[in-house]
């Protein structure tokens, strides 16, 4: 399945939000007793880099304001 640059930009935004959540809490238990585990930061960083490259190569980089950490 091919993605458009706007799809990549949307996914990049979601990955960045996940990174922020990951930095504040890695694992926790819910009120119902279920355990939740966040994605691994290294995996999110790799995905972020891939999506940054995809957005930049599709010409959508200027609209997104791509930055690196």
mmCIF file as Biopython writes it, N, C-alpha, C and O atoms, coordinates in Angstrom:
data_model
#
loop_
_atom_site.group_PDB
_atom_site.id
_atom_site.type_symbol
_atom_site.label_atom_id
_atom_site.label_alt_id
_atom_site.label_comp_id
_atom_site.label_asym_id
_atom_site.label_entity_id
_atom_site.label_seq_id
_atom_site.pdbx_PDB_ins_code
_atom_site.Cartn_x
_atom_site.Cartn_y
_atom_site.Cartn_z
_atom_site.occupancy
_atom_site.B_iso_or_equiv
_atom_site.auth_seq_id
_atom_site.auth_asym_id
_atom_site.pdbx_PDB_model_num
ATOM 1   N N  . UNK A ? 1  ? 0.839  -1.176 0.000  1.0 0.0 1  A 1 
ATOM 2   C CA . UNK A ? 1  ? 0.000  0.000  0.000  1.0 0.0 1  A 1 
ATOM 3   C C  . UNK A ? 1  ? 0.883  1.238  0.000  1.0 0.0 1  A 1 
ATOM 4   O O  . UNK A ? 1  ? 1.772  1.371  0.841  1.0 0.0 1  A 1 
ATOM 5   N N  . UNK A ? 2  ? 0.645  2.126  -0.924 1.0 0.0 2  A 1 
ATOM 6   C CA . UNK A ? 2  ? 1.417  3.358  -1.015 1.0 0.0 2  A 1 
ATOM 7   C C  . UNK A ? 2  ? 0.771  4.437  -0.153 1.0 0.0 2  A 1 
ATOM 8   O O  . UNK A ? 2  ? -0.452 4.518  -0.036 1.0 0.0 2  A 1 
ATOM 9   N N  . UNK A ? 3  ? 1.610  5.248  0.437  1.0 0.0 3  A 1 
ATOM 10  C CA . UNK A ? 3  ? 1.132  6.352  1.257  1.0 0.0 3  A 1 
ATOM 11  C C  . UNK A ? 3  ? 1.476  7.660  0.580  1.0 0.0 3  A 1 
ATOM 12  O O  . UNK A ? 3  ? 2.501  7.764  -0.094 1.0 0.0 3  A 1 
ATOM 13  N N  . UNK A ? 4  ? 0.641  8.641  0.751  1.0 0.0 4  A 1 
ATOM 14  C CA . UNK A ? 4  ? 0.939  9.970  0.224  1.0 0.0 4  A 1 
ATOM 15  C C  . UNK A ? 4  ? 1.785  10.718 1.243  1.0 0.0 4  A 1 
ATOM 16  O O  . UNK A ? 4  ? 1.933  10.273 2.381  1.0 0.0 4  A 1 
ATOM 17  N N  . UNK A ? 5  ? 2.333  11.843 0.839  1.0 0.0 5  A 1 
ATOM 18  C CA . UNK A ? 5  ? 3.158  12.617 1.763  1.0 0.0 5  A 1 
ATOM 19  C C  . UNK A ? 5  ? 2.349  13.064 2.979  1.0 0.0 5  A 1 
ATOM 20  O O  . UNK A ? 5  ? 2.886  13.137 4.084  1.0 0.0 5  A 1 
ATOM 21  N N  . UNK A ? 6  ? 1.076  13.360 2.790  1.0 0.0 6  A 1 
ATOM 22  C CA . UNK A ? 6  ? 0.262  13.766 3.943  1.0 0.0 6  A 1 
ATOM 23  C C  . UNK A ? 6  ? 0.069  12.599 4.901  1.0 0.0 6  A 1 
ATOM 24  O O  . UNK A ? 6  ? 0.001  12.798 6.114  1.0 0.0 6  A 1 
ATOM 25  N N  . UNK A ? 7  ? -0.020 11.373 4.365  1.0 0.0 7  A 1 
ATOM 26  C CA . UNK A ? 7  ? -0.101 10.203 5.242  1.0 0.0 7  A 1 
ATOM 27  C C  . UNK A ? 7  ? 1.177  10.062 6.048  1.0 0.0 7  A 1 
ATOM 28  O O  . UNK A ? 7  ? 1.128  9.799  7.250  1.0 0.0 7  A 1 
ATOM 29  N N  . UNK A ? 8  ? 2.329  10.235 5.394  1.0 0.0 8  A 1 
ATOM 30  C CA . UNK A ? 8  ? 3.609  10.142 6.086  1.0 0.0 8  A 1 
ATOM 31  C C  . UNK A ? 8  ? 3.714  11.224 7.147  1.0 0.0 8  A 1 
ATOM 32  O O  . UNK A ? 8  ? 4.193  10.966 8.251  1.0 0.0 8  A 1 
ATOM 33  N N  . UNK A ? 9  ? 3.275  12.418 6.828  1.0 0.0 9  A 1 
ATOM 34  C CA . UNK A ? 9  ? 3.319  13.515 7.793  1.0 0.0 9  A 1 
ATOM 35  C C  . UNK A ? 9  ? 2.425  13.220 8.990  1.0 0.0 9  A 1 
ATOM 36  O O  . UNK A ? 9  ? 2.798  13.506 10.127 1.0 0.0 9  A 1 
ATOM 37  N N  . UNK A ? 10 ? 1.257  12.657 8.745  1.0 0.0 10 A 1 
ATOM 38  C CA . UNK A ? 10 ? 0.347  12.294 9.828  1.0 0.0 10 A 1 
ATOM 39  C C  . UNK A ? 10 ? 0.950  11.190 10.692 1.0 0.0 10 A 1 
ATOM 40  O O  . UNK A ? 10 ? 0.879  11.247 11.919 1.0 0.0 10 A 1 
ATOM 41  N N  . UNK A ? 11 ? 1.545  10.187 10.047 1.0 0.0 11 A 1 
ATOM 42  C CA . UNK A ? 11 ? 2.178  9.106  10.804 1.0 0.0 11 A 1 
ATOM 43  C C  . UNK A ? 11 ? 3.376  9.614  11.579 1.0 0.0 11 A 1 
ATOM 44  O O  . UNK A ? 11 ? 3.615  9.168  12.701 1.0 0.0 11 A 1 
ATOM 45  N N  . UNK A ? 12 ? 4.144  10.548 11.002 1.0 0.0 12 A 1 
ATOM 46  C CA . UNK A ? 12 ? 5.287  11.119 11.705 1.0 0.0 12 A 1 
ATOM 47  C C  . UNK A ? 12 ? 4.821  11.859 12.954 1.0 0.0 12 A 1 
ATOM 48  O O  . UNK A ? 12 ? 5.441  11.745 14.011 1.0 0.0 12 A 1 
ATOM 49  N N  . UNK A ? 13 ? 3.746  12.606 12.840 1.0 0.0 13 A 1 
ATOM 50  C CA . UNK A ? 13 ? 3.197  13.310 14.006 1.0 0.0 13 A 1 
ATOM 51  C C  . UNK A ? 13 ? 2.789  12.313 15.088 1.0 0.0 13 A 1 
ATOM 52  O O  . UNK A ? 13 ? 3.050  12.541 16.269 1.0 0.0 13 A 1 
ATOM 53  N N  . UNK A ? 14 ? 2.153  11.212 14.694 1.0 0.0 14 A 1 
ATOM 54  C CA . UNK A ? 14 ? 1.735  10.194 15.659 1.0 0.0 14 A 1 
ATOM 55  C C  . UNK A ? 14 ? 2.939  9.537  16.330 1.0 0.0 14 A 1 
ATOM 56  O O  . UNK A ? 14 ? 2.906  9.244  17.525 1.0 0.0 14 A 1 
ATOM 57  N N  . UNK A ? 15 ? 3.998  9.306  15.560 1.0 0.0 15 A 1 
ATOM 58  C CA . UNK A ? 15 ? 5.218  8.709  16.128 1.0 0.0 15 A 1 
ATOM 59  C C  . UNK A ? 15 ? 5.832  9.668  17.144 1.0 0.0 15 A 1 
ATOM 60  O O  . UNK A ? 15 ? 6.276  9.247  18.212 1.0 0.0 15 A 1 
ATOM 61  N N  . UNK A ? 16 ? 5.856  10.948 16.811 1.0 0.0 16 A 1 
ATOM 62  C CA . UNK A ? 16 ? 6.419  11.921 17.750 1.0 0.0 16 A 1 
ATOM 63  C C  . UNK A ? 16 ? 5.598  11.996 19.035 1.0 0.0 16 A 1 
ATOM 64  O O  . UNK A ? 16 ? 6.161  12.148 20.120 1.0 0.0 16 A 1 
ATOM 65  N N  . UNK A ? 17 ? 4.289  11.893 18.924 1.0 0.0 17 A 1 
ATOM 66  C CA . UNK A ? 17 ? 3.443  11.872 20.119 1.0 0.0 17 A 1 
ATOM 67  C C  . UNK A ? 17 ? 3.738  10.630 20.947 1.0 0.0 17 A 1 
ATOM 68  O O  . UNK A ? 17 ? 3.792  10.697 22.175 1.0 0.0 17 A 1 
ATOM 69  N N  . UNK A ? 18 ? 3.930  9.494  20.277 1.0 0.0 18 A 1 
ATOM 70  C CA . UNK A ? 18 ? 4.257  8.254  20.980 1.0 0.0 18 A 1 
ATOM 71  C C  . UNK A ? 18 ? 5.611  8.367  21.678 1.0 0.0 18 A 1 
ATOM 72  O O  . UNK A ? 18 ? 5.780  7.859  22.786 1.0 0.0 18 A 1 
ATOM 73  N N  . UNK A ? 19 ? 6.570  9.027  21.041 1.0 0.0 19 A 1 
ATOM 74  C CA . UNK A ? 19 ? 7.875  9.238  21.672 1.0 0.0 19 A 1 
ATOM 75  C C  . UNK A ? 19 ? 7.715  10.056 22.943 1.0 0.0 19 A 1 
ATOM 76  O O  . UNK A ? 19 ? 8.303  9.729  23.973 1.0 0.0 19 A 1 
ATOM 77  N N  . UNK A ? 20 ? 6.924  11.116 22.874 1.0 0.0 20 A 1 
ATOM 78  C CA . UNK A ? 20 ? 6.699  11.937 24.066 1.0 0.0 20 A 1 
ATOM 79  C C  . UNK A ? 20 ? 6.043  11.136 25.186 1.0 0.0 20 A 1 
ATOM 80  O O  . UNK A ? 20 ? 6.425  11.274 26.348 1.0 0.0 20 A 1 
ATOM 81  N N  . UNK A ? 21 ? 5.067  10.305 24.851 1.0 0.0 21 A 1 
ATOM 82  C CA . UNK A ? 21 ? 4.434  9.455  25.869 1.0 0.0 21 A 1 
ATOM 83  C C  . UNK A ? 21 ? 5.436  8.457  26.426 1.0 0.0 21 A 1 
ATOM 84  O O  . UNK A ? 21 ? 5.446  8.192  27.628 1.0 0.0 21 A 1 
ATOM 85  N N  . UNK A ? 22 ? 6.268  7.908  25.570 1.0 0.0 22 A 1 
ATOM 86  C CA . UNK A ? 22 ? 7.264  6.929  25.975 1.0 0.0 22 A 1 
ATOM 87  C C  . UNK A ? 22 ? 8.264  7.534  26.952 1.0 0.0 22 A 1 
ATOM 88  O O  . UNK A ? 22 ? 8.715  6.870  27.886 1.0 0.0 22 A 1 
ATOM 89  N N  . UNK A ? 23 ? 8.603  8.791  26.731 1.0 0.0 23 A 1 
ATOM 90  C CA . UNK A ? 23 ? 9.575  9.446  27.598 1.0 0.0 23 A 1 
ATOM 91  C C  . UNK A ? 23 ? 9.029  9.712  28.995 1.0 0.0 23 A 1 
ATOM 92  O O  . UNK A ? 23 ? 9.803  9.873  29.938 1.0 0.0 23 A 1 
ATOM 93  N N  . UNK A ? 24 ? 7.717  9.759  29.139 1.0 0.0 24 A 1 
ATOM 94  C CA . UNK A ? 24 ? 7.132  10.041 30.451 1.0 0.0 24 A 1 
ATOM 95  C C  . UNK A ? 24 ? 6.689  8.793  31.196 1.0 0.0 24 A 1 
ATOM 96  O O  . UNK A ? 24 ? 6.610  8.809  32.424 1.0 0.0 24 A 1 
ATOM 97  N N  . UNK A ? 25 ? 6.401  7.718  30.486 1.0 0.0 25 A 1 
ATOM 98  C CA . UNK A ? 25 ? 5.935  6.501  31.149 1.0 0.0 25 A 1 
ATOM 99  C C  . UNK A ? 25 ? 6.160  5.309  30.228 1.0 0.0 25 A 1 
ATOM 100 O O  . UNK A ? 25 ? 5.631  5.273  29.117 1.0 0.0 25 A 1 
ATOM 101 N N  . UNK A ? 26 ? 6.934  4.345  30.679 1.0 0.0 26 A 1 
ATOM 102 C CA . UNK A ? 26 ? 7.237  3.192  29.843 1.0 0.0 26 A 1 
ATOM 103 C C  . UNK A ? 26 ? 6.241  2.049  30.061 1.0 0.0 26 A 1 
ATOM 104 O O  . UNK A ? 26 ? 5.780  1.445  29.092 1.0 0.0 26 A 1 
ATOM 105 N N  . UNK A ? 27 ? 5.908  1.749  31.302 1.0 0.0 27 A 1 
ATOM 106 C CA . UNK A ? 27 ? 4.983  0.654  31.591 1.0 0.0 27 A 1 
ATOM 107 C C  . UNK A ? 27 ? 4.142  1.039  32.807 1.0 0.0 27 A 1 
ATOM 108 O O  . UNK A ? 27 ? 4.620  1.703  33.727 1.0 0.0 27 A 1 
ATOM 109 N N  . UNK A ? 28 ? 2.898  0.613  32.794 1.0 0.0 28 A 1 
ATOM 110 C CA . UNK A ? 28 ? 2.009  0.938  33.899 1.0 0.0 28 A 1 
ATOM 111 C C  . UNK A ? 28 ? 0.841  -0.034 33.924 1.0 0.0 28 A 1 
ATOM 112 O O  . UNK A ? 28 ? 0.613  -0.763 32.958 1.0 0.0 28 A 1 
ATOM 113 N N  . UNK A ? 29 ? 0.107  -0.046 35.021 1.0 0.0 29 A 1 
ATOM 114 C CA . UNK A ? 29 ? -1.092 -0.863 35.156 1.0 0.0 29 A 1 
ATOM 115 C C  . UNK A ? 29 ? -2.306 0.049  35.123 1.0 0.0 29 A 1 
ATOM 116 O O  . UNK A ? 29 ? -2.295 1.136  35.700 1.0 0.0 29 A 1 
ATOM 117 N N  . UNK A ? 30 ? -3.353 -0.401 34.443 1.0 0.0 30 A 1 
ATOM 118 C CA . UNK A ? 30 ? -4.576 0.383  34.376 1.0 0.0 30 A 1 
ATOM 119 C C  . UNK A ? 30 ? -5.411 0.126  35.621 1.0 0.0 30 A 1 
ATOM 120 O O  . UNK A ? 30 ? -5.097 -0.761 36.414 1.0 0.0 30 A 1 
ATOM 121 N N  . UNK A ? 31 ? -6.472 0.901  35.790 1.0 0.0 31 A 1 
ATOM 122 C CA . UNK A ? 31 ? -7.356 0.720  36.940 1.0 0.0 31 A 1 
ATOM 123 C C  . UNK A ? 31 ? -8.012 -0.652 36.929 1.0 0.0 31 A 1 
ATOM 124 O O  . UNK A ? 31 ? -8.339 -1.196 37.984 1.0 0.0 31 A 1 
ATOM 125 N N  . UNK A ? 32 ? -8.206 -1.215 35.732 1.0 0.0 32 A 1 
ATOM 126 C CA . UNK A ? 32 ? -8.828 -2.535 35.635 1.0 0.0 32 A 1 
ATOM 127 C C  . UNK A ? 32 ? -7.825 -3.659 35.853 1.0 0.0 32 A 1 
ATOM 128 O O  . UNK A ? 32 ? -8.185 -4.833 35.765 1.0 0.0 32 A 1 
ATOM 129 N N  . UNK A ? 33 ? -6.562 -3.312 36.140 1.0 0.0 33 A 1 
ATOM 130 C CA . UNK A ? 33 ? -5.558 -4.316 36.430 1.0 0.0 33 A 1 
ATOM 131 C C  . UNK A ? 33 ? -4.776 -4.810 35.218 1.0 0.0 33 A 1 
ATOM 132 O O  . UNK A ? 33 ? -3.924 -5.689 35.348 1.0 0.0 33 A 1 
ATOM 133 N N  . UNK A ? 34 ? -5.055 -4.258 34.049 1.0 0.0 34 A 1 
ATOM 134 C CA . UNK A ? 34 ? -4.313 -4.660 32.851 1.0 0.0 34 A 1 
ATOM 135 C C  . UNK A ? 34 ? -2.980 -3.940 32.812 1.0 0.0 34 A 1 
ATOM 136 O O  . UNK A ? 34 ? -2.884 -2.776 33.199 1.0 0.0 34 A 1 
ATOM 137 N N  . UNK A ? 35 ? -1.955 -4.628 32.348 1.0 0.0 35 A 1 
ATOM 138 C CA . UNK A ? 35 ? -0.642 -4.013 32.188 1.0 0.0 35 A 1 
ATOM 139 C C  . UNK A ? 35 ? -0.505 -3.457 30.784 1.0 0.0 35 A 1 
ATOM 140 O O  . UNK A ? 35 ? -0.896 -4.098 29.808 1.0 0.0 35 A 1 
ATOM 141 N N  . UNK A ? 36 ? 0.051  -2.263 30.690 1.0 0.0 36 A 1 
ATOM 142 C CA . UNK A ? 36 ? 0.283  -1.612 29.404 1.0 0.0 36 A 1 
ATOM 143 C C  . UNK A ? 36 ? 1.778  -1.384 29.239 1.0 0.0 36 A 1 
ATOM 144 O O  . UNK A ? 36 ? 2.459  -0.996 30.188 1.0 0.0 36 A 1 
ATOM 145 N N  . UNK A ? 37 ? 2.284  -1.623 28.049 1.0 0.0 37 A 1 
ATOM 146 C CA . UNK A ? 37 ? 3.692  -1.397 27.739 1.0 0.0 37 A 1 
ATOM 147 C C  . UNK A ? 37 ? 3.772  -0.473 26.537 1.0 0.0 37 A 1 
ATOM 148 O O  . UNK A ? 37 ? 3.153  -0.742 25.508 1.0 0.0 37 A 1 
ATOM 149 N N  . UNK A ? 38 ? 4.519  0.600  26.651 1.0 0.0 38 A 1 
ATOM 150 C CA . UNK A ? 38 ? 4.707  1.521  25.544 1.0 0.0 38 A 1 
ATOM 151 C C  . UNK A ? 38 ? 5.682  0.901  24.550 1.0 0.0 38 A 1 
ATOM 152 O O  . UNK A ? 38 ? 6.416  -0.029 24.885 1.0 0.0 38 A 1 
ATOM 153 N N  . UNK A ? 39 ? 5.685  1.417  23.341 1.0 0.0 39 A 1 
ATOM 154 C CA . UNK A ? 39 ? 6.640  0.974  22.338 1.0 0.0 39 A 1 
ATOM 155 C C  . UNK A ? 39 ? 8.051  1.308  22.813 1.0 0.0 39 A 1 
ATOM 156 O O  . UNK A ? 39 ? 8.246  2.239  23.595 1.0 0.0 39 A 1 
ATOM 157 N N  . UNK A ? 40 ? 9.011  0.558  22.345 1.0 0.0 40 A 1 
ATOM 158 C CA . UNK A ? 40 ? 10.399 0.816  22.700 1.0 0.0 40 A 1 
ATOM 159 C C  . UNK A ? 40 ? 10.862 2.108  22.033 1.0 0.0 40 A 1 
ATOM 160 O O  . UNK A ? 40 ? 10.588 2.337  20.855 1.0 0.0 40 A 1 
ATOM 161 N N  . UNK A ? 41 ? 11.554 2.937  22.779 1.0 0.0 41 A 1 
ATOM 162 C CA . UNK A ? 41 ? 12.007 4.227  22.271 1.0 0.0 41 A 1 
ATOM 163 C C  . UNK A ? 41 ? 12.885 4.059  21.033 1.0 0.0 41 A 1 
ATOM 164 O O  . UNK A ? 41 ? 12.759 4.838  20.088 1.0 0.0 41 A 1 
ATOM 165 N N  . UNK A ? 42 ? 13.769 3.063  21.016 1.0 0.0 42 A 1 
ATOM 166 C CA . UNK A ? 42 ? 14.654 2.877  19.858 1.0 0.0 42 A 1 
ATOM 167 C C  . UNK A ? 42 ? 13.844 2.568  18.598 1.0 0.0 42 A 1 
ATOM 168 O O  . UNK A ? 42 ? 14.206 3.004  17.505 1.0 0.0 42 A 1 
ATOM 169 N N  . UNK A ? 43 ? 12.758 1.823  18.744 1.0 0.0 43 A 1 
ATOM 170 C CA . UNK A ? 43 ? 11.907 1.516  17.598 1.0 0.0 43 A 1 
ATOM 171 C C  . UNK A ? 43 ? 11.174 2.762  17.106 1.0 0.0 43 A 1 
ATOM 172 O O  . UNK A ? 43 ? 11.039 2.977  15.901 1.0 0.0 43 A 1 
ATOM 173 N N  . UNK A ? 44 ? 10.706 3.572  18.038 1.0 0.0 44 A 1 
ATOM 174 C CA . UNK A ? 44 ? 10.028 4.816  17.667 1.0 0.0 44 A 1 
ATOM 175 C C  . UNK A ? 44 ? 10.982 5.782  16.988 1.0 0.0 44 A 1 
ATOM 176 O O  . UNK A ? 44 ? 10.612 6.447  16.021 1.0 0.0 44 A 1 
ATOM 177 N N  . UNK A ? 45 ? 12.210 5.864  17.488 1.0 0.0 45 A 1 
ATOM 178 C CA . UNK A ? 45 ? 13.209 6.747  16.868 1.0 0.0 45 A 1 
ATOM 179 C C  . UNK A ? 45 ? 13.510 6.300  15.436 1.0 0.0 45 A 1 
ATOM 180 O O  . UNK A ? 45 ? 13.628 7.131  14.535 1.0 0.0 45 A 1 
ATOM 181 N N  . UNK A ? 46 ? 13.635 4.986  15.229 1.0 0.0 46 A 1 
ATOM 182 C CA . UNK A ? 46 ? 13.896 4.467  13.879 1.0 0.0 46 A 1 
ATOM 183 C C  . UNK A ? 46 ? 12.730 4.786  12.946 1.0 0.0 46 A 1 
ATOM 184 O O  . UNK A ? 46 ? 12.936 5.169  11.795 1.0 0.0 46 A 1 
ATOM 185 N N  . UNK A ? 47 ? 11.510 4.626  13.447 1.0 0.0 47 A 1 
ATOM 186 C CA . UNK A ? 47 ? 10.334 4.930  12.640 1.0 0.0 47 A 1 
ATOM 187 C C  . UNK A ? 47 ? 10.266 6.423  12.343 1.0 0.0 47 A 1 
ATOM 188 O O  . UNK A ? 47 ? 9.918  6.823  11.232 1.0 0.0 47 A 1 
ATOM 189 N N  . UNK A ? 48 ? 10.596 7.247  13.333 1.0 0.0 48 A 1 
ATOM 190 C CA . UNK A ? 48 ? 10.600 8.694  13.138 1.0 0.0 48 A 1 
ATOM 191 C C  . UNK A ? 48 ? 11.567 9.066  12.018 1.0 0.0 48 A 1 
ATOM 192 O O  . UNK A ? 48 ? 11.224 9.867  11.148 1.0 0.0 48 A 1 
ATOM 193 N N  . UNK A ? 49 ? 12.764 8.498  12.031 1.0 0.0 49 A 1 
ATOM 194 C CA . UNK A ? 49 ? 13.769 8.797  11.006 1.0 0.0 49 A 1 
ATOM 195 C C  . UNK A ? 49 ? 13.271 8.374  9.625  1.0 0.0 49 A 1 
ATOM 196 O O  . UNK A ? 49 ? 13.402 9.130  8.662  1.0 0.0 49 A 1 
ATOM 197 N N  . UNK A ? 50 ? 12.702 7.176  9.520  1.0 0.0 50 A 1 
ATOM 198 C CA . UNK A ? 50 ? 12.169 6.703  8.246  1.0 0.0 50 A 1 
ATOM 199 C C  . UNK A ? 50 ? 11.091 7.641  7.711  1.0 0.0 50 A 1 
ATOM 200 O O  . UNK A ? 50 ? 11.078 7.964  6.523  1.0 0.0 50 A 1 
ATOM 201 N N  . UNK A ? 51 ? 10.194 8.075  8.582  1.0 0.0 51 A 1 
ATOM 202 C CA . UNK A ? 51 ? 9.105  8.949  8.159  1.0 0.0 51 A 1 
ATOM 203 C C  . UNK A ? 51 ? 9.601  10.346 7.823  1.0 0.0 51 A 1 
ATOM 204 O O  . UNK A ? 51 ? 9.073  10.985 6.913  1.0 0.0 51 A 1 
ATOM 205 N N  . UNK A ? 52 ? 10.609 10.832 8.546  1.0 0.0 52 A 1 
ATOM 206 C CA . UNK A ? 52 ? 11.197 12.130 8.199  1.0 0.0 52 A 1 
ATOM 207 C C  . UNK A ? 52 ? 11.766 12.068 6.790  1.0 0.0 52 A 1 
ATOM 208 O O  . UNK A ? 52 ? 11.558 12.977 5.987  1.0 0.0 52 A 1 
ATOM 209 N N  . UNK A ? 53 ? 12.489 10.986 6.494  1.0 0.0 53 A 1 
ATOM 210 C CA . UNK A ? 53 ? 13.064 10.824 5.162  1.0 0.0 53 A 1 
ATOM 211 C C  . UNK A ? 53 ? 11.972 10.740 4.101  1.0 0.0 53 A 1 
ATOM 212 O O  . UNK A ? 53 ? 12.087 11.338 3.031  1.0 0.0 53 A 1 
ATOM 213 N N  . UNK A ? 54 ? 10.908 9.992  4.407  1.0 0.0 54 A 1 
ATOM 214 C CA . UNK A ? 54 ? 9.804  9.841  3.457  1.0 0.0 54 A 1 
ATOM 215 C C  . UNK A ? 54 ? 9.128  11.185 3.180  1.0 0.0 54 A 1 
ATOM 216 O O  . UNK A ? 54 ? 8.834  11.509 2.030  1.0 0.0 54 A 1 
ATOM 217 N N  . UNK A ? 55 ? 8.886  11.957 4.229  1.0 0.0 55 A 1 
ATOM 218 C CA . UNK A ? 55 ? 8.256  13.269 4.062  1.0 0.0 55 A 1 
ATOM 219 C C  . UNK A ? 55 ? 9.180  14.193 3.275  1.0 0.0 55 A 1 
ATOM 220 O O  . UNK A ? 55 ? 8.731  14.888 2.363  1.0 0.0 55 A 1 
ATOM 221 N N  . UNK A ? 56 ? 10.462 14.206 3.618  1.0 0.0 56 A 1 
ATOM 222 C CA . UNK A ? 56 ? 11.420 15.074 2.932  1.0 0.0 56 A 1 
ATOM 223 C C  . UNK A ? 56 ? 11.544 14.705 1.456  1.0 0.0 56 A 1 
ATOM 224 O O  . UNK A ? 56 ? 11.633 15.588 0.603  1.0 0.0 56 A 1 
ATOM 225 N N  . UNK A ? 57 ? 11.552 13.412 1.152  1.0 0.0 57 A 1 
ATOM 226 C CA . UNK A ? 57 ? 11.704 12.958 -0.231 1.0 0.0 57 A 1 
ATOM 227 C C  . UNK A ? 57 ? 10.443 13.169 -1.065 1.0 0.0 57 A 1 
ATOM 228 O O  . UNK A ? 57 ? 10.503 13.181 -2.295 1.0 0.0 57 A 1 
ATOM 229 N N  . UNK A ? 58 ? 9.312  13.333 -0.402 1.0 0.0 58 A 1 
ATOM 230 C CA . UNK A ? 58 ? 8.069  13.540 -1.143 1.0 0.0 58 A 1 
ATOM 231 C C  . UNK A ? 58 ? 7.767  15.025 -1.342 1.0 0.0 58 A 1 
ATOM 232 O O  . UNK A ? 58 ? 6.769  15.384 -1.966 1.0 0.0 58 A 1 
ATOM 233 N N  . UNK A ? 59 ? 8.631  15.878 -0.811 1.0 0.0 59 A 1 
ATOM 234 C CA . UNK A ? 59 ? 8.423  17.312 -0.973 1.0 0.0 59 A 1 
ATOM 235 C C  . UNK A ? 59 ? 7.561  17.924 0.109  1.0 0.0 59 A 1 
ATOM 236 O O  . UNK A ? 59 ? 7.254  19.114 0.036  1.0 0.0 59 A 1 
ATOM 237 N N  . UNK A ? 60 ? 7.157  17.156 1.113  1.0 0.0 60 A 1 
ATOM 238 C CA . UNK A ? 60 ? 6.303  17.678 2.172  1.0 0.0 60 A 1 
ATOM 239 C C  . UNK A ? 60 ? 7.060  18.174 3.378  1.0 0.0 60 A 1 
ATOM 240 O O  . UNK A ? 60 ? 6.447  18.586 4.363  1.0 0.0 60 A 1 
ATOM 241 N N  . UNK A ? 61 ? 8.394  18.146 3.326  1.0 0.0 61 A 1 
ATOM 242 C CA . UNK A ? 61 ? 9.192  18.519 4.483  1.0 0.0 61 A 1 
ATOM 243 C C  . UNK A ? 61 ? 9.015  19.950 4.925  1.0 0.0 61 A 1 
ATOM 244 O O  . UNK A ? 61 ? 9.006  20.228 6.124  1.0 0.0 61 A 1 
ATOM 245 N N  . UNK A ? 62 ? 8.875  20.864 3.983  1.0 0.0 62 A 1 
ATOM 246 C CA . UNK A ? 62 ? 8.757  22.275 4.347  1.0 0.0 62 A 1 
ATOM 247 C C  . UNK A ? 62 ? 7.434  22.539 5.065  1.0 0.0 62 A 1 
ATOM 248 O O  . UNK A ? 62 ? 7.368  23.376 5.965  1.0 0.0 62 A 1 
ATOM 249 N N  . UNK A ? 63 ? 6.390  21.830 4.666  1.0 0.0 63 A 1 
ATOM 250 C CA . UNK A ? 63 ? 5.088  22.018 5.308  1.0 0.0 63 A 1 
ATOM 251 C C  . UNK A ? 63 ? 5.089  21.485 6.724  1.0 0.0 63 A 1 
ATOM 252 O O  . UNK A ? 63 ? 4.403  22.019 7.596  1.0 0.0 63 A 1 
ATOM 253 N N  . UNK A ? 64 ? 5.863  20.426 6.957  1.0 0.0 64 A 1 
ATOM 254 C CA . UNK A ? 64 ? 5.843  19.765 8.244  1.0 0.0 64 A 1 
ATOM 255 C C  . UNK A ? 64 ? 6.762  20.415 9.250  1.0 0.0 64 A 1 
ATOM 256 O O  . UNK A ? 64 ? 6.515  20.323 10.453 1.0 0.0 64 A 1 
ATOM 257 N N  . UNK A ? 65 ? 7.809  21.065 8.800  1.0 0.0 65 A 1 
ATOM 258 C CA . UNK A ? 65 ? 8.787  21.614 9.724  1.0 0.0 65 A 1 
ATOM 259 C C  . UNK A ? 65 ? 9.584  20.494 10.356 1.0 0.0 65 A 1 
ATOM 260 O O  . UNK A ? 65 ? 9.637  20.383 11.580 1.0 0.0 65 A 1 
ATOM 261 N N  . UNK A ? 66 ? 10.194 19.677 9.549  1.0 0.0 66 A 1 
ATOM 262 C CA . UNK A ? 66 ? 10.936 18.511 10.028 1.0 0.0 66 A 1 
ATOM 263 C C  . UNK A ? 66 ? 12.091 18.951 10.903 1.0 0.0 66 A 1 
ATOM 264 O O  . UNK A ? 66 ? 12.811 19.892 10.568 1.0 0.0 66 A 1 
ATOM 265 N N  . UNK A ? 67 ? 12.267 18.275 12.016 1.0 0.0 67 A 1 
ATOM 266 C CA . UNK A ? 67 ? 13.386 18.535 12.909 1.0 0.0 67 A 1 
ATOM 267 C C  . UNK A ? 67 ? 13.938 17.217 13.388 1.0 0.0 67 A 1 
ATOM 268 O O  . UNK A ? 67 ? 13.248 16.197 13.361 1.0 0.0 67 A 1 
ATOM 269 N N  . UNK A ? 68 ? 15.176 17.235 13.824 1.0 0.0 68 A 1 
ATOM 270 C CA . UNK A ? 68 ? 15.770 16.015 14.362 1.0 0.0 68 A 1 
ATOM 271 C C  . UNK A ? 68 ? 16.112 16.247 15.819 1.0 0.0 68 A 1 
ATOM 272 O O  . UNK A ? 68 ? 16.302 17.379 16.264 1.0 0.0 68 A 1 
ATOM 273 N N  . UNK A ? 69 ? 16.185 15.160 16.540 1.0 0.0 69 A 1 
ATOM 274 C CA . UNK A ? 69 ? 16.467 15.240 17.981 1.0 0.0 69 A 1 
ATOM 275 C C  . UNK A ? 69 ? 17.896 14.898 18.235 1.0 0.0 69 A 1 
ATOM 276 O O  . UNK A ? 69 ? 18.337 14.905 19.384 1.0 0.0 69 A 1 
#
